[in-house]
């Protein structure tokens, strides 16, 4: 049995894993809609967005695996995706939550795509040329994901009483998880900002809220009152939902270690 390739403790690798893992896990959740979306066109759209996120994850995991430094092994995208244990993933908790109904998917896509669009935009100026190149392509995909989710959010909130009720319920469910995106004083973020690798995620709080507040206002949705709850997926402390997702995602590689096509 292969040992879990523990993510490199170097801040640069950790910084990239946070985004790469978020894209990977959300791609897995979106893939669960294949064959189950409310209309055929949306079935295809969600699958395509999952593939976009998977491509972003592959690129970032590959780069993170190369940043081990002297004396540390290079890890490829497959090792990092399929052989890490739950505690070694650094994705945002919101990405691992159960698929939920279509309203949950739409709102989660809007929240995460808004973050990713702003992050990719800033990462185009990264001092790491490879990360900057990844961001230049990914920002266009995130822009589409954000617009697609926003259109659906307004459409559902302005639809039937039932669709509006579900959108408001989704907002109550997901809104508390936004705090994790913008945790201030995080040492990984501070190191990335100091080295020029990328921005502090806390710097994205105001533009993210500006975009999301405009969307909620257009949809006529009221964000719930704030609570003390804080999720901690970026630090490897996850909800009960990530373990079962990884068990399914990693089952083939775990059953046949090192297997190739």
C-alpha positions in Angstrom: 0.0 0.0 0.0 1.3 3.4 -0.9 1.8 6.0 1.8 -0.1 9.2 1.5 2.0 11.9 -0.2 1.7 14.6 2.4 1.5 18.1 0.9 4.7 20.0 1.1 4.8 22.3 4.1 6.4 25.1 1.9 3.9 28.0 1.9 4.0 28.3 -1.9 2.8 24.8 -2.4 0.2 25.2 0.3 -1.1 28.4 -1.3 -1.6 26.7 -4.7 -3.2 23.6 -3.1 -5.9 25.7 -1.6 -7.1 26.8 -5.0 -6.3 23.6 -6.8 -8.1 21.4 -4.2 -11.1 23.7 -4.2 -11.4 23.4 -7.9 -10.9 19.6 -7.8 -13.5 19.0 -5.1 -16.1 21.3 -6.6 -15.6 19.6 -10.0 -16.4 16.3 -8.4 -19.6 17.8 -6.9 -20.7 19.3 -10.2 -20.0 16.0 -12.0 -22.7 14.4 -9.7 -25.3 16.4 -11.7 -24.4 14.5 -15.0 -27.7 13.0 -16.1 -29.7 14.6 -13.3 -29.9 18.3 -14.2 -33.3 19.9 -14.6 -32.9 20.4 -18.4 -30.6 18.8 -20.9 -28.8 22.0 -21.8 -28.0 22.5 -18.1 -26.8 18.9 -17.8 -24.2 19.7 -20.5 -23.3 23.1 -19.0 -22.6 21.8 -15.5 -20.5 19.0 -17.0 -18.5 21.5 -19.0 -18.0 23.7 -15.9 -16.8 20.6 -14.0 -14.3 19.9 -16.7 -13.1 23.6 -16.6 -12.5 23.3 -12.9 -10.8 19.9 -13.3 -8.4 21.5 -15.8 -7.6 24.3 -13.4 -7.1 21.8 -10.6 -4.7 19.7 -12.7 -2.6 22.7 -13.6 -2.3 23.9 -10.1 -1.7 20.5 -8.5 1.0 19.9 -11.0 2.7 23.2 -10.2 2.3 22.7 -6.4 3.9 19.3 -6.7 7.0 20.9 -8.3 7.5 23.4 -5.5 8.8 20.9 -3.0 12.3 22.5 -2.8 15.7 20.8 -2.4 15.5 17.3 -1.0 11.7 16.9 -1.3 10.2 14.6 -3.9 8.3 16.0 -6.9 4.6 14.8 -6.8 2.4 14.7 -9.9 -1.2 15.7 -10.1 -2.4 12.1 -9.8 -0.6 11.4 -6.6 -1.9 14.6 -5.1 -5.5 14.0 -6.2 -5.8 10.3 -5.5 -3.3 9.4 -2.8 -3.7 12.1 -0.2 -5.7 11.6 2.9 -8.6 13.8 3.9 -6.6 15.9 6.4 -4.1 16.7 3.7 -6.6 18.4 1.4 -6.8 22.2 1.6 -10.0 23.0 -0.2 -12.7 25.4 1.0 -15.3 23.6 3.0 -18.1 25.1 0.8 -16.8 23.0 -2.1 -17.2 19.7 -0.3 -20.8 20.1 1.0 -23.3 17.7 -0.5 -24.6 18.5 -3.9 -28.0 19.6 -2.6 -30.8 20.7 -4.9 -30.3 22.9 -7.9 -30.6 26.1 -5.9 -27.7 25.1 -3.7 -25.6 24.3 -6.8 -26.4 27.6 -8.4 -25.6 29.7 -5.3 -22.5 27.7 -4.5 -21.3 28.2 -8.1 -21.9 31.9 -7.8 -20.0 32.3 -4.6 -17.0 30.2 -5.6 -16.8 31.5 -9.2 -16.9 35.1 -7.9 -14.0 34.3 -5.7 -12.0 32.4 -8.4 -12.6 35.2 -11.0 -11.1 37.7 -8.7 -8.3 35.4 -7.6 -7.4 34.4 -11.2 -7.4 38.1 -12.2 -4.8 38.9 -9.5 -2.8 35.8 -10.2 -2.1 36.9 -13.7 0.5 39.2 -12.2 2.1 36.4 -10.2 5.9 36.3 -10.1 5.6 32.6 -11.0 5.3 32.7 -14.8 3.6 29.3 -14.9 0.9 30.3 -12.4 0.4 33.6 -14.3 -0.2 31.6 -17.5 -2.7 29.3 -15.7 -4.5 32.3 -14.4 -4.7 34.0 -17.8 -6.7 31.0 -19.2 -8.7 30.3 -16.0 -10.0 33.8 -15.5 -12.0 33.6 -18.7 -13.6 30.3 -17.6 -14.4 31.7 -14.1 -16.0 34.8 -15.7 -18.4 32.5 -17.6 -19.1 30.4 -14.5 -19.9 33.5 -12.5 -22.3 34.9 -15.2 -24.0 31.6 -15.7 -24.6 31.1 -12.0 -25.8 34.7 -11.5 -28.3 34.4 -14.4 -29.8 31.2 -12.8 -29.9 32.8 -9.3 -31.9 35.7 -10.5 -34.1 33.5 -12.6 -34.9 31.2 -9.7 -35.4 33.9 -7.1 -37.8 35.7 -9.5 -39.6 32.6 -10.5 -42.2 30.6 -8.6 -42.8 30.7 -4.8 -41.1 27.3 -4.6 -38.0 28.3 -6.5 -37.6 31.5 -4.5 -38.1 29.5 -1.2 -35.3 27.2 -2.3 -33.0 30.0 -3.2 -33.5 31.6 0.1 -32.9 28.3 1.9 -29.7 27.8 -0.1 -28.5 31.2 0.9 -29.1 30.4 4.6 -27.2 27.1 4.2 -24.2 28.5 2.3 -23.7 32.1 3.4 -21.8 31.3 6.7 -19.1 29.5 4.7 -17.9 32.7 3.0 -15.8 33.7 6.1 -13.3 31.0 5.4 -12.5 32.6 2.0 -11.2 35.8 3.6 -9.4 34.8 6.8 -7.0 37.6 7.8 -3.5 37.1 9.1 -3.1 33.6 7.5 0.7 32.8 7.3 0.4 31.0 4.0 -1.3 34.0 2.4 1.2 36.4 4.0 4.1 34.4 2.6 2.5 34.3 -0.9 1.9 38.1 -0.8 5.5 38.8 0.4 7.0 36.6 -2.3 4.8 37.9 -5.1 3.2 34.5 -5.8 -0.3 35.8 -5.3 -2.6 38.0 -3.2 -3.8 37.5 0.3 -7.3 36.1 0.0 -8.4 38.6 2.6 -7.8 41.3 0.0 -10.6 39.8 -2.1 -13.2 40.3 0.6 -14.5 43.7 -0.5 -14.7 43.1 -4.2 -16.3 39.7 -3.6 -18.9 41.2 -1.3 -19.5 44.0 -3.9 -20.3 41.4 -6.6 -22.3 39.1 -4.4 -24.3 42.0 -2.8 -25.2 43.3 -6.3 -26.3 39.8 -7.3 -28.4 39.3 -4.2 -30.0 42.7 -4.6 -30.9 42.0 -8.2 -32.4 38.6 -7.1 -34.2 40.2 -4.2 -32.6 37.8 -1.7 -31.8 38.8 1.9 -28.5 37.4 3.3 -29.1 35.8 6.7 -27.8 37.3 10.0 -24.2 36.6 10.7 -23.2 33.8 13.1 -20.0 32.8 15.0 -19.6 29.7 12.8 -16.3 29.4 10.9 -15.3 26.5 8.6 -11.7 25.4 8.4 -11.1 23.3 5.3 -8.2 25.5 4.1 -6.3 24.2 7.2 -7.2 20.5 6.6 -10.0 20.4 9.1 -13.0 19.4 7.1 -16.7 18.6 7.4 -18.0 15.0 7.6 -18.7 15.2 3.8 -15.2 15.2 2.4 -14.3 11.6 3.5 -17.1 9.9 1.5 -16.4 12.0 -1.5 -12.7 11.1 -1.5 -13.6 7.4 -0.9 -15.5 7.4 -4.2 -13.1 9.6 -6.1 -10.0 7.7 -5.1 -11.4 4.2 -5.1 -9.8 2.9 -8.3 -6.3 4.2 -7.4 -6.6 2.9 -3.9 -7.7 -0.5 -5.1 -5.0 -0.7 -7.8 -2.0 1.4 -6.6 0.1 2.7 -9.4 -2.3 1.4 -12.0 -2.2 3.0 -15.5 -4.3 2.7 -18.6 
